[in-house]
Amino acid sequence: MGREEDFLIYCMERYRYYKNLSGNDVAELFEKYSVYCYIKQYFESLHTMGDYYIVQDIDDYIRDREGTYCGKTDS
């Protein structure tokens, strides 16, 4: 597995943890909103950020694609 694929899994796990979702829920959400493509496209900048920023960025991306947030990020 390459760095980008490893990072995709990392992002999924962090998102699952922060949002208290199942792995299946996260996979469906990422597929529905093309989050996988987004993470691969912006890998170079995202992989330098912290967990909270990554989760917020994914939420912002999903909101921009659909107009709603998918849950609450704990501060």
C-alpha positions as CSV (number, residue, x, y, z in Angstrom):
1,M,0.0,0.0,0.0
2,G,1.3,3.5,-0.8
3,R,1.4,6.6,1.3
4,E,-1.9,8.0,-0.1
5,E,-3.8,4.8,0.6
6,D,-2.4,4.6,4.1
7,F,-3.4,8.2,4.7
8,L,-6.9,7.5,3.4
9,I,-7.3,4.8,6.0
10,Y,-5.9,7.1,8.6
11,C,-8.4,9.8,7.7
12,M,-11.3,7.3,7.8
13,E,-10.3,6.1,11.2
14,R,-9.9,9.6,12.6
15,Y,-13.2,10.7,11.2
16,R,-14.8,7.6,12.6
17,Y,-13.4,8.3,16.0
18,Y,-14.2,12.0,16.1
19,K,-17.8,11.5,14.8
20,N,-18.4,8.3,16.7
21,L,-19.5,6.4,13.6
22,S,-19.0,2.9,12.4
23,G,-16.4,2.1,9.8
24,N,-19.2,1.2,7.4
25,D,-20.9,4.5,8.0
26,V,-17.7,6.4,7.2
27,A,-17.1,4.3,4.1
28,E,-20.6,5.0,2.8
29,L,-20.3,8.7,3.6
30,F,-16.9,9.0,1.9
31,E,-18.2,7.2,-1.1
32,K,-21.4,9.2,-1.3
33,Y,-19.5,12.6,-1.2
34,S,-16.4,11.5,-3.1
35,V,-14.2,12.2,-0.1
36,Y,-11.7,9.5,-1.2
37,C,-11.0,11.5,-4.3
38,Y,-10.7,14.8,-2.4
39,I,-8.2,13.3,0.1
40,K,-6.1,11.9,-2.7
41,Q,-6.2,15.2,-4.6
42,Y,-5.1,17.2,-1.5
43,F,-2.9,14.6,0.1
44,E,0.2,16.8,0.0
45,S,-1.4,19.5,2.2
46,L,-3.7,17.4,4.3
47,H,-1.1,14.9,5.5
48,T,0.7,17.8,7.2
49,M,-2.3,18.8,9.3
50,G,-3.5,17.6,12.7
51,D,-6.5,15.3,13.2
52,Y,-9.0,18.0,14.2
53,Y,-8.2,20.0,11.1
54,I,-8.5,17.0,8.9
55,V,-11.9,16.1,10.3
56,Q,-13.1,19.8,10.0
57,D,-11.8,20.0,6.5
58,I,-13.7,16.8,5.5
59,D,-16.8,18.2,7.2
60,D,-16.4,21.5,5.2
61,Y,-16.0,19.5,2.0
62,I,-19.1,17.4,2.7
63,R,-21.1,20.5,3.6
64,D,-20.0,22.3,0.4
65,R,-21.1,19.3,-1.6
66,E,-24.4,18.8,0.1
67,G,-25.1,21.9,2.1
68,T,-25.2,20.2,5.5
69,Y,-22.8,19.0,8.2
70,C,-22.6,15.3,9.1
71,G,-22.6,15.4,12.8
72,K,-20.7,17.4,15.4
73,T,-17.0,17.6,15.9
74,D,-16.0,17.6,19.5
75,S,-13.6,20.4,20.5
